Amino acid sequence: MRVAPQSRIHPSASRTAAQVTVWPILDGKLFLALAYAETAARRHAGGACDDTPELASVRAQGEAIERASLIENGPSMVVTRQEALERGLSLVVPHDILRDAEDWVVARRATTGEGVGVPADVVMLGRVSSQLRLLPWRQSSVGTAAHPDRDAAALSGILECVERYALRRVWAGTATLEPATEQLCGAMPPGLVEAFGKLRLVAHAWHVREMSQVRVSLVLLARTDRSQATFGAGAAFAGVDDGRVLMHALHEAVMVRASLSSRTNQNEREVQRGIRSSRHQEAFLTYLRNLEAPAPVVDGTADVSAPSVPDLAAMVEERFGVAPLLVDVPSLDTLAVVKAVVPTAEFLIPRSDGDYILRPGYLE
C-alpha cells in the first residue's frame, strides 16, 4: 500500500511470463489488473488498480512476484540457531517469547548493512515454528516490496511498515487525522466522481499524523448510505504530491472492493470475513471524523527527494527506538524482493480485537 520512490516495477525489467488481464471500470476512468506468476507447484495471483492499464498491469505483476517469491522461496531461507551463530551473526530478539527460537532468517540492518539473524516466526508470518508455537503476528506487521532496484524496494518496504503502524493507531483511536477529501477529489481524473455517483459510491480521505518525514493517507470508499465500506492507504516521503498519495490509497480501496465482490473468492474464509466486515461499517465515517484536527501550519518548502535507506532507517529508529531490518527474499524474477521488519513488539504484535474501537477485519 506504500508509494515507492518510483513506479513499483518497470514492465521491461521483469522476465516473468506472467499472465495479465486488464479491464476498465468506472466508465473507463480506472483500470483493474490481475496477474499470475507461474511456478511448478501453483499460480500466484496479484491484483492492482490504477489510472492507466499499463500502470495497473505493472503493479499487479509486482504483487504476484512478491507473493510467489515469499511462498516458494521462504522455507529455504530458514537456518538453525547454530548455523546463524556459526556465520557470526548477532541475533536480534524482538520479543522475549522468541529468545529461545531455533529457526532464524538472515537479515541486514537497514542503517549499517550489518548481517544479523532474526527469528523466522517474525519474517514468515502465520508460520508454525519448530517448537510448534503459532505466534500472533499479522501480515500488517511488516512490509514487502518488489522493484528493479534493491534500495527502492527496501525504502518501499520500510514505508509500508510505518503506514501499517499508523493505521493500527487509527483503529485504536489514538491517531490524529487531517481531512483531505477535497484534495482527493481535486486529484481524481475528470469524470471519476460522477462515475462513483452512478454506483452510489463516495470517497472520503484523511492524512494520518505519524512521522513528520513520512506522509500516510487513508481513503474510505463506501456507498452513500455509509454501508459496504472498504479502505485503502498510501505512504510517501514528506514533500511528495499529496494527490499522488491519495490516489494510490483510492486505488487500493477500489481494488479491495473488487476483490471482496469477486465470485472467485466467495468460498475463501478470509474473504468472507472481510465481506461481513464491510457490510457493517456505517459507524466508521463518524468514528474517523471524531479523530479529525486541522492541519498544522508548516513553514518553508519540504524536501521532495527520497532519502537513502540508511537515512529513512535512522528516522524510524529515532521515532520508535529501533532500526528496521531488511530480508532479501530470493526472487523468482529479475526484480529485487525485500521484506522490512521493525523488530519490536510494538510493531509485531497488534492489539487484541478488544483493544480496537473499530477496524475493518480484512486489513489484518
Protein Blocks (a to p, Z undefined) as FASTA:
>chain_A
ZZcfbdfbafklpcbfcdcddddeehhlaccdddddddfkbccddddddfbfklmmmmmm
mmmmmmmmmmmmmmmmpccfklmmmnopacddfbfklmmpcbdcddddfklopacdddfk
lmmghiacfkopacfbdfklpccdddfblklmmmmmmmmmmmmmmmmmmmnopaccddfk
lmmmmmpcghklmmmmmnopacddddddfbfkbccdddddddfkopaiacddddddehia
fklmmmmmmmmmmmmmmmmmpmklmmpmklmmmmmmmmmmmlmmmmmmmmgccddddedj
ddfbdcdfklmmmmmmmmnopacdddddddfbfbdcdddddddfklmmccdfklpmbdcf
klZZ
